[in-house]
């Protein structure tokens, strides 16, 4: 009888010894949940896992244009500093942009902002271009034009891009509308002189509108995001970045000119042309990325070209046409290009 009682008592103690920790664990979980500690931990983990990227760069700028031989456009911007950033606002929303600053005046010359969602990226670009017009021959056809003449131009673009997910290795496609306003050359009728045009006129504010499609890629941001998500990438390699618009349908439009604005003192009516165009940024170079414990650091050195190229479908139907009101515009080519160096870090 005593043996049975002792056995039952021992078994009861053993059961209690086993059950007590389970009750304590359940009690702790209840307390944590009641205090909201579990929610706080998950929130802290979610906040720390959001991707954040920033890059500082510097670029030298040269200018190429297709103006007539007697004059050329020279920009006042020889070098600029850039700030590039990207961050996750949530699991399905990213915000980023680029700011380019004139190295001499510290003025913001152009910028880009974009909002990335699950399937698409919405992007807005805006920029100012200004400089002076330089004439090679002071005694030539442009002798009557102000030699200290300056110009101002603007660039705007709205685009929608297919979102590039973390597993994508290639370019993504998008489309948009761009507007570019810059000085341009036009030619007006030959006035009866065989194959020799009477006037080559500079229009100060030719407006180009372009609607088209193109390719898009941001190598450094994409690669550092992949590392942040636990993927492996090459530490160093060549890269090629591009932005829209690669090709599209274009319209050029000019306002009328007063007589005192033309070399032969004849008024010029407003006119428009249609054709093909291209507007975008292209960069080729070599990059390096290194992963550390709490951050990813990158560097790249490349050559960048920011181009606006328009070809208008318009020619003189007859080189000997004596109609002095015949006006043509073959298009324009403006390219800002030069080397660029950039350092970046992401968390």
C-alpha positions as CSV (number, residue, x, y, z in Angstrom):
1,X,0.0,0.0,0.0
2,X,2.8,2.4,1.0
3,X,4.7,1.4,-2.2
4,X,1.6,2.3,-4.4
5,X,1.2,5.7,-2.6
6,X,4.8,6.5,-3.1
7,X,4.7,5.5,-6.7
8,X,1.6,7.7,-7.4
9,X,3.2,10.7,-5.5
10,X,6.5,10.3,-7.6
11,X,4.5,10.1,-10.9
12,X,2.5,13.2,-9.8
13,X,5.7,15.2,-9.1
14,X,7.2,14.1,-12.4
15,X,4.1,15.2,-14.3
16,X,4.1,18.6,-12.6
17,X,7.8,18.9,-13.3
18,X,7.2,18.4,-17.0
19,X,4.0,20.5,-17.1
20,X,5.4,23.6,-15.2
21,X,7.8,24.7,-18.0
22,X,5.0,24.4,-20.6
23,X,2.7,26.6,-18.5
24,X,5.5,29.1,-18.0
25,X,6.2,29.2,-21.8
26,X,2.5,29.7,-22.5
27,X,2.4,32.4,-19.9
28,X,5.3,34.2,-21.4
29,X,3.8,34.1,-24.9
30,X,0.5,35.4,-23.6
31,X,2.3,38.3,-21.8
32,X,4.4,39.1,-24.9
33,X,1.3,39.2,-27.1
34,X,-0.6,41.3,-24.6
35,X,2.3,43.8,-24.4
36,X,2.6,43.9,-28.2
37,X,6.3,42.8,-28.1
38,X,5.9,40.3,-30.9
39,X,4.5,43.0,-33.2
40,X,7.3,45.4,-32.3
41,X,10.0,42.8,-33.2
42,X,8.4,42.0,-36.6
43,X,8.2,45.7,-37.3
44,X,11.8,46.3,-36.4
45,X,12.9,43.4,-38.7
46,X,10.7,44.7,-41.5
47,X,12.2,48.2,-41.2
48,X,15.8,47.0,-41.2
49,X,15.2,44.9,-44.3
50,X,14.1,47.8,-46.5
51,X,16.6,48.6,-49.3
52,X,18.3,52.0,-49.2
53,X,20.8,53.2,-51.8
54,X,22.7,56.4,-52.4
55,X,25.5,57.4,-54.9
56,X,27.6,60.4,-55.4
57,X,29.2,61.1,-58.8
58,X,31.1,63.6,-60.9
59,X,31.1,64.0,-64.7
60,X,32.9,66.1,-67.3
61,X,30.7,67.4,-70.1
62,X,31.5,68.2,-73.8
63,X,28.9,69.3,-76.3
64,X,28.3,68.3,-79.9
65,X,25.7,69.9,-82.1
66,X,24.7,69.8,-85.8
67,X,24.5,73.6,-86.3
68,X,25.8,75.1,-89.6
69,X,29.5,75.6,-90.1
70,X,29.5,79.3,-89.4
71,X,28.3,78.9,-85.8
72,X,28.1,76.5,-82.9
73,X,26.3,76.3,-79.6
74,X,28.5,76.1,-76.4
75,X,27.0,75.2,-73.1
76,X,28.1,76.9,-69.9
77,X,28.0,73.5,-68.1
78,X,31.5,71.9,-68.2
79,X,31.2,69.6,-65.2
80,X,28.4,68.5,-62.9
81,X,28.0,66.6,-59.6
82,X,25.2,64.0,-59.3
83,X,23.3,62.4,-56.4
84,X,21.4,59.2,-57.1
85,X,19.1,57.6,-54.5
86,X,16.6,54.7,-54.2
87,X,14.6,53.4,-51.2
88,X,11.9,51.0,-50.4
89,X,8.8,52.7,-49.0
90,X,7.1,49.3,-48.6
91,X,7.3,45.8,-50.0
92,X,5.5,47.0,-53.2
93,X,6.6,50.6,-53.4
94,X,10.0,52.2,-54.2
95,X,11.0,55.8,-54.6
96,X,14.2,57.1,-56.3
97,X,15.8,59.8,-58.4
98,X,18.8,61.6,-59.7
99,X,19.9,65.2,-59.1
100,X,22.6,66.8,-61.3
101,X,24.2,70.0,-60.0
102,X,26.4,72.4,-61.9
103,X,29.9,72.2,-60.4
104,X,30.6,75.9,-60.8
105,X,27.3,77.6,-59.7
106,X,25.9,74.7,-57.6
107,X,22.6,75.2,-59.3
108,X,20.4,72.1,-60.0
109,X,20.5,71.7,-63.8
110,X,18.3,68.7,-64.2
111,X,16.6,66.0,-62.1
112,X,14.7,62.7,-62.4
113,X,12.2,61.2,-59.9
114,X,10.5,57.9,-60.2
115,X,8.0,55.8,-58.3
116,X,8.2,52.0,-58.6
117,X,5.2,49.8,-58.0
118,X,4.7,46.1,-58.4
119,X,4.4,46.0,-62.2
120,X,5.5,49.5,-63.4
121,X,7.8,52.4,-62.8
122,X,6.5,55.9,-63.3
123,X,9.3,58.4,-64.1
124,X,9.5,62.2,-64.7
125,X,12.6,63.9,-66.1
126,X,13.3,67.7,-66.3
127,X,16.4,69.6,-67.3
128,X,17.7,73.0,-68.3
129,X,20.4,73.6,-70.9
130,X,21.9,77.0,-71.6
131,X,24.9,78.6,-73.2
132,X,26.0,80.9,-75.9
133,X,26.2,81.0,-79.7
134,X,29.7,81.3,-81.2
135,X,30.2,82.6,-84.8
136,X,33.4,81.5,-86.6
137,X,33.4,84.3,-89.3
138,X,32.6,87.8,-88.0
139,X,32.3,89.0,-91.6
140,X,30.2,86.2,-92.9
141,X,26.5,85.7,-93.5
142,X,25.8,86.0,-89.8
143,X,27.7,89.3,-89.4
144,X,24.5,91.2,-88.5
145,X,23.6,88.8,-85.7
146,X,24.4,89.7,-82.1
147,X,27.8,87.9,-81.3
148,X,26.9,87.8,-77.6
149,X,23.7,85.9,-78.1
150,X,22.8,83.3,-75.6
151,X,20.4,80.4,-75.7
152,X,18.2,78.5,-73.2
153,X,16.7,75.1,-73.6
154,X,14.6,72.7,-71.6
155,X,14.0,69.0,-71.6
156,X,10.9,67.2,-70.2
157,X,9.9,63.5,-70.3
158,X,7.2,61.4,-68.8
159,X,7.6,57.6,-69.1
160,X,6.2,54.3,-67.9
161,X,8.6,51.4,-67.5
162,X,8.0,47.7,-66.9
163,X,9.3,47.1,-63.4
164,X,12.5,45.2,-63.2
165,X,12.2,42.4,-60.6
166,X,15.2,41.0,-58.6
167,X,15.7,38.0,-60.9
168,X,15.8,40.0,-64.1
169,X,19.2,39.9,-65.9
170,X,18.4,42.0,-68.9
171,X,16.8,45.3,-70.1
172,X,13.2,46.3,-69.5
173,X,11.0,48.1,-71.9
174,X,9.0,51.2,-71.5
175,X,7.4,54.1,-73.4
176,X,6.8,57.8,-72.9
177,X,6.5,61.3,-74.2
178,X,9.3,63.8,-74.3
179,X,9.5,67.5,-75.2
180,X,12.8,69.2,-76.1
181,X,13.2,73.0,-76.8
182,X,16.5,74.3,-78.2
183,X,17.8,76.6,-80.9
184,X,17.8,75.0,-84.4
185,X,18.7,75.8,-88.0
186,X,16.1,76.2,-90.8
187,X,16.6,77.0,-94.5
188,X,14.3,79.2,-96.6
189,X,13.9,79.2,-100.4
190,X,16.8,79.7,-102.9
191,X,15.4,82.9,-104.4
192,X,16.2,81.6,-107.9
193,X,19.9,80.8,-107.4
194,X,20.5,77.3,-108.6
195,X,21.1,74.9,-105.6
196,X,22.0,77.8,-103.3
197,X,19.7,78.8,-100.5
198,X,19.1,82.4,-99.8
199,X,18.9,82.1,-96.0
200,X,20.1,79.9,-93.2
201,X,18.2,81.1,-90.1
202,X,18.6,80.2,-86.5
203,X,15.3,79.6,-84.6
204,X,15.8,80.2,-80.9
205,X,13.0,78.0,-79.6
206,X,12.3,75.1,-81.9
207,X,10.0,72.7,-80.0
208,X,10.4,69.0,-80.5
209,X,7.8,66.5,-79.2
210,X,8.6,62.8,-79.2
211,X,6.4,59.8,-78.4
212,X,8.1,56.4,-78.5
213,X,9.5,53.3,-76.8
214,X,12.9,52.2,-75.6
215,X,15.0,50.2,-73.2
216,X,15.9,50.9,-69.6
217,X,18.5,49.6,-67.2
218,X,20.2,50.7,-63.9
219,X,23.0,48.2,-63.3
220,X,24.4,49.4,-59.9
221,X,21.0,49.7,-58.2
222,X,19.8,46.4,-59.6
223,X,22.9,44.5,-58.5
224,X,23.1,45.9,-55.0
225,X,19.4,45.2,-54.6
226,X,20.0,41.5,-55.6
227,X,22.8,41.3,-53.0
228,X,20.5,42.8,-50.4
229,X,18.0,40.0,-51.2
230,X,20.7,37.3,-50.7
231,X,21.7,36.7,-54.3
232,X,25.2,36.3,-55.7
233,X,26.7,38.7,-58.3
234,X,30.1,39.2,-59.9
235,X,32.3,41.6,-57.9
236,X,33.5,43.4,-61.0
237,X,32.4,43.5,-64.7
238,X,31.5,45.7,-67.6
239,X,28.2,47.5,-67.5
240,X,25.9,49.3,-70.0
241,X,23.1,51.5,-68.8
242,X,20.4,53.1,-70.9
243,X,17.2,55.1,-70.5
244,X,14.3,55.9,-72.8
245,X,13.4,56.9,-75.4
246,X,15.3,54.9,-78.1
247,X,13.1,55.7,-81.0
248,X,9.8,57.3,-81.7
249,X,7.6,59.5,-83.8
250,X,8.6,63.2,-83.6
251,X,7.1,66.6,-84.5
252,X,9.1,69.8,-84.7
253,X,7.3,73.2,-84.4
254,X,8.6,76.8,-84.7
255,X,7.0,80.1,-84.0
256,X,7.0,82.8,-86.6
257,X,9.9,85.3,-86.8
258,X,9.7,89.1,-87.3
259,X,11.6,90.7,-90.2
260,X,14.3,92.0,-88.0
261,X,15.1,88.5,-86.8
262,X,16.1,87.2,-90.2
263,X,19.2,88.1,-92.3
264,X,17.2,89.3,-95.3
265,X,14.6,91.2,-93.2
266,X,11.6,89.1,-94.3
267,X,9.0,87.8,-91.9
268,X,8.7,84.1,-91.4
269,X,5.4,82.3,-90.6
270,X,5.1,79.5,-88.0
271,X,5.6,76.0,-89.3
272,X,5.8,72.4,-88.2
273,X,7.5,69.2,-89.5
274,X,7.2,65.5,-88.7
275,X,9.8,62.7,-88.6
276,X,11.7,60.4,-86.2
277,X,13.5,61.0,-83.0
278,X,15.5,59.7,-80.1
279,X,16.1,61.0,-76.6
280,X,18.0,59.3,-73.8
281,X,21.1,58.6,-71.8
282,X,23.6,55.9,-72.5
283,X,26.6,54.8,-70.3
284,X,29.3,52.2,-70.9
285,X,32.0,51.4,-68.3
286,X,33.5,49.1,-65.7
287,X,32.0,48.6,-62.2
288,X,33.1,47.1,-58.8
289,X,30.9,45.9,-56.0
290,X,31.9,44.6,-52.5
291,X,29.6,43.2,-49.8
292,X,30.4,43.9,-46.2
293,X,28.7,42.9,-43.0
294,X,26.1,45.7,-42.9
295,X,26.4,47.4,-46.3
296,X,27.3,47.0,-50.0
297,X,29.7,49.4,-51.5
298,X,30.1,50.0,-55.3
299,X,32.2,52.1,-57.7
300,X,32.0,52.6,-61.4
301,X,33.9,54.5,-64.1
302,X,32.3,55.0,-67.5
303,X,31.6,57.2,-70.5
304,X,28.1,58.8,-70.7
305,X,26.2,60.3,-73.6
306,X,23.0,62.2,-73.2
307,X,21.5,62.7,-76.7
308,X,18.6,64.4,-78.4
309,X,18.5,63.5,-82.1
310,X,15.7,64.4,-84.5
311,X,15.4,63.8,-88.3
312,X,12.6,65.7,-90.0
313,X,11.1,64.5,-93.3
314,X,11.4,67.7,-95.3
315,X,13.4,68.8,-98.3
316,X,13.2,71.3,-101.1
317,X,11.2,69.7,-103.9
318,X,13.1,71.7,-106.5
319,X,16.5,73.2,-105.8
320,X,15.7,75.9,-108.4
321,X,12.4,76.8,-106.9
322,X,12.0,80.5,-106.8
323,X,9.4,80.4,-104.1
324,X,11.1,82.3,-101.3
325,X,8.5,81.2,-98.7
326,X,9.6,77.5,-99.0
327,X,11.1,76.6,-95.6
328,X,12.7,73.3,-94.6
329,X,14.2,71.8,-91.4
330,X,16.2,68.6,-91.7
331,X,16.5,68.0,-88.0
332,X,19.1,68.5,-85.3
333,X,21.6,66.5,-83.2
334,X,22.6,67.6,-79.7
335,X,24.8,65.3,-77.6
336,X,26.3,66.0,-74.1
337,X,29.0,63.5,-73.4
338,X,32.0,62.8,-71.2
339,X,33.5,60.5,-68.5
340,X,31.7,59.9,-65.3
341,X,32.8,58.4,-61.9
342,X,30.5,57.3,-59.1
343,X,30.7,55.8,-55.6
344,X,27.6,54.1,-54.1
345,X,26.5,52.4,-50.9
346,X,23.4,50.5,-50.0
347,X,22.0,49.1,-46.8
